[in-house]
Amino acid sequence: MNKKIEIYSSNTCGYCDMAKDYFKKNNLKYIEYDISRDVTHRKRLMNMGYTSVPVILIEGEEILGFDEDKMNNMLKS
């Protein structure tokens, strides 16, 4: 089963790049919302209660930051 993966990122975020590299390395499709380019995405992120990136959603479950172990566990189940 392919899980829906979304990431809120910015173009100056090293941890965002690490997360996207992880997705690419593992052949995982993801939707990226770049808050540095789109104010709508920035507002949506702030409405979720976050002011920093990356925020990763796997099937709607939120992860703040790049936590490879947590992502591995969530993607396996």
KABELQUI-V547159 format. One record per pair of residues at least 24 apart in sequence whose C-alpha atoms are under 8 Angstrom apart, sorted by the first residue. I is the first residue (numbers start at 1). GAP is how many residues later the second one is. If there is no record, write none. Layout:
# KABELQUI-V547159
{{I | GAP} {I | GAP}}
This chain:
# KABELQUI-V547159
{{3 | 55} {3 | 56} {3 | 72} {4 | 25} {4 | 26} {4 | 53} {4 | 54} {4 | 55} {4 | 56} {5 | 24} {5 | 25} {5 | 26} {5 | 51} {5 | 52} {5 | 53} {5 | 54} {6 | 24} {6 | 25} {6 | 26} {6 | 27} {6 | 50} {6 | 51} {6 | 52} {7 | 24} {7 | 25} {7 | 26} {7 | 47} {7 | 48} {7 | 49} {7 | 50} {8 | 24} {8 | 25} {8 | 26} {8 | 27} {8 | 33} {8 | 37} {8 | 45} {8 | 46} {8 | 47} {8 | 48} {9 | 24} {9 | 25} {9 | 26} {9 | 27} {9 | 44} {9 | 45} {9 | 46} {10 | 24} {10 | 25} {10 | 26} {10 | 27} {10 | 43} {10 | 44} {11 | 25} {13 | 40} {13 | 41} {15 | 38} {15 | 39} {15 | 50} {15 | 51} {16 | 37} {16 | 38} {16 | 49} {16 | 50} {18 | 48} {19 | 47}}
